[in-house]
């Protein structure tokens, strides 16, 4: 998934309009139009920086003459006290764009940092860290970009690019077998099919349908190990549900191919970043 620059600009314009509306009344009253200044992006906690490229566009949307110099790139690990970027130009522009730029950088860096922490726990295993659709509405592209910069990978982007048959779909179709059959009747082999399972009986049924991926949802370590043994490489396996930084390595030890973690994007702690003029 590549960042769509046109879509990013739409997101940024919406964010700026939300914050500025008819104008920055405080800055415009205090700061002269002619005043120039330098702003420095200060990282105040250790973590993975992400969103510098987005912040650059924020300031450029406000003033095409602004100079935004990045000293690091998205995905770099920075220590507290590091100056990540320098912005030169109109002091009004610096102050008006500050909060919007920081909001993007703090959230995206927080996601990237959390993804990095989880990914580090999987080193030496064959499991791959995945995100979910539990993102801020309208910011999915950016949230998933941050996950990649932290060392994770993207699960499906939305409801349109991969089939994921969940418990409510199964209930509506009356069975896993029927649900998979309906998907293939409508789409053939156009999309990969993943089936959510909650117990060994459902795992066996999903395996019989020749689903591409079998999700092991909220299963104990022992049941996951049994499920992986039964599947025996005939489908990819994904562990999901109640994955924490404390148990992810143990989950990986079951032999699953993927581990999806909703907390990467729905429970993120913003990285402490500020701009000093």
C-alpha positions as a Python dict, from the first residue, in 0.01 Angstrom:
ca = {
    (1, 'X'): (0, 0, 0),
    (2, 'X'): (159, 326, -117),
    (3, 'X'): (65, 667, 12),
    (4, 'X'): (-164, 849, -228),
    (5, 'X'): (-37, 1207, -230),
    (6, 'X'): (-367, 1346, -361),
    (7, 'X'): (-558, 1173, -80),
    (8, 'X'): (-306, 1294, 178),
    (9, 'X'): (-359, 1652, 64),
    (10, 'X'): (-735, 1610, 105),
    (11, 'X'): (-682, 1482, 461),
    (12, 'X'): (-446, 1769, 543),
    (13, 'X'): (-671, 2037, 393),
    (14, 'X'): (-962, 1903, 598),
    (15, 'X'): (-751, 1908, 915),
    (16, 'X'): (-632, 2264, 851),
    (17, 'X'): (-984, 2385, 780),
    (18, 'X'): (-1104, 2223, 1101),
    (19, 'X'): (-837, 2404, 1304),
    (20, 'X'): (-805, 2738, 1128),
    (21, 'X'): (-1150, 2797, 974),
    (22, 'X'): (-1166, 3176, 918),
    (23, 'X'): (-819, 3242, 1058),
    (24, 'X'): (-576, 3209, 1348),
    (25, 'X'): (-705, 3508, 1544),
    (26, 'X'): (-440, 3489, 1819),
    (27, 'X'): (-137, 3460, 1591),
    (28, 'X'): (-266, 3716, 1342),
    (29, 'X'): (-313, 3973, 1620),
    (30, 'X'): (29, 3924, 1775),
    (31, 'X'): (267, 3832, 1491),
    (32, 'X'): (354, 4067, 1207),
    (33, 'X'): (301, 3944, 850),
    (34, 'X'): (665, 4023, 780),
    (35, 'X'): (805, 3833, 1079),
    (36, 'X'): (1029, 3536, 994),
    (37, 'X'): (1139, 3260, 1226),
    (38, 'X'): (1279, 2908, 1257),
    (39, 'X'): (1091, 2620, 1413),
    (40, 'X'): (1260, 2300, 1526),
    (41, 'X'): (1078, 1969, 1567),
    (42, 'X'): (1195, 1824, 1898),
    (43, 'X'): (1143, 1457, 1981),
    (44, 'X'): (1100, 1436, 2359),
    (45, 'X'): (1070, 1058, 2399),
    (46, 'X'): (1260, 766, 2245),
    (47, 'X'): (1071, 619, 1952),
    (48, 'X'): (1019, 571, 1581),
    (49, 'X'): (964, 902, 1402),
    (50, 'X'): (680, 900, 1151),
    (51, 'X'): (484, 1175, 981),
    (52, 'X'): (767, 1413, 895),
    (53, 'X'): (668, 1391, 530),
    (54, 'X'): (307, 1469, 629),
    (55, 'X'): (409, 1767, 844),
    (56, 'X'): (606, 1905, 550),
    (57, 'X'): (292, 1905, 337),
    (58, 'X'): (96, 2073, 618),
    (59, 'X'): (326, 2374, 619),
    (60, 'X'): (353, 2382, 240),
    (61, 'X'): (-26, 2393, 214),
    (62, 'X'): (-21, 2708, 425),
    (63, 'X'): (275, 2873, 254),
    (64, 'X'): (451, 2752, -60),
    (65, 'X'): (760, 2953, 37),
    (66, 'X'): (818, 2764, 360),
    (67, 'X'): (1139, 2563, 395),
    (68, 'X'): (1103, 2225, 569),
    (69, 'X'): (1428, 2038, 619),
    (70, 'X'): (1411, 1680, 750),
    (71, 'X'): (1720, 1553, 931),
    (72, 'X'): (1577, 1201, 951),
    (73, 'X'): (1326, 994, 755),
    (74, 'X'): (1004, 826, 860),
    (75, 'X'): (1089, 494, 1024),
    (76, 'X'): (1411, 607, 1194),
    (77, 'X'): (1454, 539, 1566),
    (78, 'X'): (1529, 864, 1751),
    (79, 'X'): (1640, 929, 2107),
    (80, 'X'): (1473, 1188, 2327),
    (81, 'X'): (1624, 1530, 2267),
    (82, 'X'): (1675, 1480, 1893),
    (83, 'X'): (1588, 1760, 1651),
    (84, 'X'): (1407, 1579, 1370),
    (85, 'X'): (1339, 1870, 1136),
    (86, 'X'): (1377, 2243, 1091),
    (87, 'X'): (1118, 2478, 940),
    (88, 'X'): (1209, 2827, 816),
    (89, 'X'): (976, 3098, 698),
    (90, 'X'): (682, 3311, 803),
    (91, 'X'): (639, 3304, 1181),
    (92, 'X'): (263, 3318, 1131),
    (93, 'X'): (277, 3005, 918),
    (94, 'X'): (489, 2822, 1177),
    (95, 'X'): (248, 2898, 1460),
    (96, 'X'): (-69, 2840, 1260),
    (97, 'X'): (44, 2503, 1124),
    (98, 'X'): (215, 2384, 1442),
    (99, 'X'): (-68, 2192, 1607),
    (100, 'X'): (-196, 2021, 1292),
    (101, 'X'): (156, 1911, 1198),
    (102, 'X'): (227, 1788, 1551),
    (103, 'X'): (-104, 1600, 1571),
    (104, 'X'): (-10, 1399, 1264),
    (105, 'X'): (349, 1339, 1376),
    (106, 'X'): (262, 1246, 1734),
    (107, 'X'): (-6, 994, 1637),
    (108, 'X'): (186, 836, 1351),
    (109, 'X'): (507, 818, 1553),
    (110, 'X'): (313, 660, 1839),
    (111, 'X'): (175, 392, 1604),
    (112, 'X'): (515, 330, 1447),
    (113, 'X'): (679, 305, 1788),
    (114, 'X'): (421, 56, 1914),
    (115, 'X'): (453, -151, 1597),
    (116, 'X'): (830, -152, 1645),
    (117, 'X'): (798, -277, 2003),
    (118, 'X'): (566, -560, 1897),
    (119, 'X'): (778, -647, 1592),
    (120, 'X'): (1089, -673, 1809),
    (121, 'X'): (913, -939, 2017),
    (122, 'X'): (868, -1148, 1701),
    (123, 'X'): (1233, -1149, 1600),
    (124, 'X'): (1360, -1503, 1561),
    (125, 'X'): (1010, -1638, 1492),
    (126, 'X'): (834, -1699, 1161),
    (127, 'X'): (528, -1493, 1260),
    (128, 'X'): (453, -1164, 1088),
    (129, 'X'): (291, -869, 1267),
    (130, 'X'): (-30, -736, 1107),
    (131, 'X'): (-253, -439, 1175),
    (132, 'X'): (-635, -432, 1157),
    (133, 'X'): (-915, -202, 1035),
    (134, 'X'): (-942, -50, 1384),
    (135, 'X'): (-817, 288, 1266),
    (136, 'X'): (-937, 646, 1301),
    (137, 'X'): (-1209, 702, 1038),
    (138, 'X'): (-1061, 894, 747),
    (139, 'X'): (-700, 829, 853),
    (140, 'X'): (-663, 461, 764),
    (141, 'X'): (-405, 524, 493),
    (142, 'X'): (-185, 714, 738),
    (143, 'X'): (-236, 474, 1031),
    (144, 'X'): (-139, 178, 815),
    (145, 'X'): (159, 369, 673),
    (146, 'X'): (283, 420, 1028),
    (147, 'X'): (248, 48, 1106),
    (148, 'X'): (474, -34, 811),
    (149, 'X'): (731, 223, 920),
    (150, 'X'): (740, 57, 1260),
    (151, 'X'): (809, -289, 1118),
    (152, 'X'): (459, -434, 1085),
    (153, 'X'): (264, -522, 772),
    (154, 'X'): (-83, -429, 657),
    (155, 'X'): (-375, -668, 675),
    (156, 'X'): (-656, -593, 429),
    (157, 'X'): (-701, -222, 367),
    (158, 'X'): (-1081, -231, 374),
    (159, 'X'): (-1383, -440, 291),
    (160, 'X'): (-1299, -438, -79),
    (161, 'X'): (-958, -603, -120),
    (162, 'X'): (-985, -934, 66),
    (163, 'X'): (-1265, -1159, 193),
    (164, 'X'): (-1279, -1205, 569),
    (165, 'X'): (-1569, -1423, 680),
    (166, 'X'): (-1638, -1338, 1043),
    (167, 'X'): (-1874, -1486, 1301),
    (168, 'X'): (-2174, -1277, 1196),
    (169, 'X'): (-2126, -1375, 832),
    (170, 'X'): (-2112, -1740, 935),
    (171, 'X'): (-2427, -1702, 1144),
    (172, 'X'): (-2610, -1536, 854),
    (173, 'X'): (-2496, -1803, 605),
    (174, 'X'): (-2568, -2084, 857),
    (175, 'X'): (-2220, -2236, 824),
    (176, 'X'): (-1859, -2171, 725),
    (177, 'X'): (-1899, -2405, 429),
    (178, 'X'): (-2203, -2217, 297),
    (179, 'X'): (-2037, -1878, 347),
    (180, 'X'): (-1726, -1979, 153),
    (181, 'X'): (-1942, -2135, -119),
    (182, 'X'): (-2136, -1809, -163),
    (183, 'X'): (-1813, -1611, -189),
    (184, 'X'): (-1678, -1839, -461),
    (185, 'X'): (-2013, -1835, -641),
    (186, 'X'): (-2000, -1456, -658),
    (187, 'X'): (-1628, -1393, -711),
    (188, 'X'): (-1461, -1716, -813),
    (189, 'X'): (-1094, -1697, -716),
    (190, 'X'): (-1068, -1319, -750),
    (191, 'X'): (-1006, -1260, -380),
    (192, 'X'): (-816, -1438, -105),
    (193, 'X'): (-1052, -1586, 151),
    (194, 'X'): (-992, -1576, 525),
    (195, 'X'): (-1225, -1747, 772),
    (196, 'X'): (-1255, -1661, 1139),
    (197, 'X'): (-1271, -1966, 1367),
    (198, 'X'): (-1326, -1998, 1740),
    (199, 'X'): (-1272, -2369, 1805),
    (200, 'X'): (-1119, -2683, 1655),
    (201, 'X'): (-1444, -2795, 1488),
    (202, 'X'): (-1459, -2467, 1298),
    (203, 'X'): (-1091, -2498, 1208),
    (204, 'X'): (-1157, -2839, 1053),
    (205, 'X'): (-1456, -2706, 860),
    (206, 'X'): (-1263, -2402, 731),
    (207, 'X'): (-980, -2631, 624),
    (208, 'X'): (-1223, -2843, 423),
    (209, 'X'): (-1334, -2535, 228),
    (210, 'X'): (-972, -2472, 120),
    (211, 'X'): (-978, -2120, 259),
    (212, 'X'): (-651, -1931, 204),
    (213, 'X'): (-616, -1812, 564),
    (214, 'X'): (-771, -1946, 884),
    (215, 'X'): (-800, -1701, 1169),
    (216, 'X'): (-762, -1848, 1517),
    (217, 'X'): (-970, -1603, 1717),
    (218, 'X'): (-933, -1570, 2094),
    (219, 'X'): (-795, -1921, 2132),
    (220, 'X'): (-573, -2043, 2412),
    (221, 'X'): (-209, -2124, 2338),
    (222, 'X'): (-282, -2496, 2362),
    (223, 'X'): (-576, -2480, 2120),
    (224, 'X'): (-377, -2266, 1876),
    (225, 'X'): (-95, -2522, 1877),
    (226, 'X'): (-346, -2797, 1804),
    (227, 'X'): (-506, -2592, 1527),
    (228, 'X'): (-171, -2519, 1359),
    (229, 'X'): (-89, -2891, 1373),
    (230, 'X'): (-424, -2982, 1212),
    (231, 'X'): (-389, -2718, 940),
    (232, 'X'): (-35, -2840, 871),
    (233, 'X'): (49, -2575, 613),
    (234, 'X'): (-262, -2636, 399),
    (235, 'X'): (-366, -2277, 475),
    (236, 'X'): (-199, -1976, 632),
    (237, 'X'): (-286, -1914, 995),
    (238, 'X'): (-354, -1590, 1179),
    (239, 'X'): (-378, -1545, 1555),
    (240, 'X'): (-613, -1268, 1663),
    (241, 'X'): (-780, -1142, 1979),
    (242, 'X'): (-633, -1034, 2313),
    (243, 'X'): (-278, -1012, 2177),
    (244, 'X'): (-56, -811, 2411),
    (245, 'X'): (309, -719, 2425),
    (246, 'X'): (338, -966, 2714),
    (247, 'X'): (199, -1268, 2529),
    (248, 'X'): (281, -1209, 2161),
    (249, 'X'): (606, -1410, 2170),
    (250, 'X'): (423, -1707, 2322),
    (251, 'X'): (153, -1676, 2057),
    (252, 'X'): (424, -1679, 1789),
    (253, 'X'): (566, -1999, 1940),
    (254, 'X'): (248, -2184, 1831),
    (255, 'X'): (370, -2163, 1471),
    (256, 'X'): (109, -1922, 1333),
    (257, 'X'): (201, -1729, 1020),
    (258, 'X'): (45, -1397, 1119),
    (259, 'X'): (-49, -1218, 1438),
    (260, 'X'): (-291, -927, 1410),
    (261, 'X'): (-295, -659, 1679),
    (262, 'X'): (-575, -402, 1691),
    (263, 'X'): (-399, -207, 1965),
    (264, 'X'): (-140, -85, 1714),
    (265, 'X'): (-391, 171, 1593),
    (266, 'X'): (-687, 180, 1833),
    (267, 'X'): (-500, 220, 2162),
    (268, 'X'): (-193, 411, 2056),
    (269, 'X'): (-4, 646, 2287),
    (270, 'X'): (116, 954, 2103),
    (271, 'X'): (491, 1006, 2094),
    (272, 'X'): (593, 1324, 2276),
    (273, 'X'): (700, 1573, 2007),
    (274, 'X'): (700, 1953, 2014),
    (275, 'X'): (803, 2243, 1797),
    (276, 'X'): (1033, 2506, 1943),
    (277, 'X'): (1069, 2850, 1786),
}
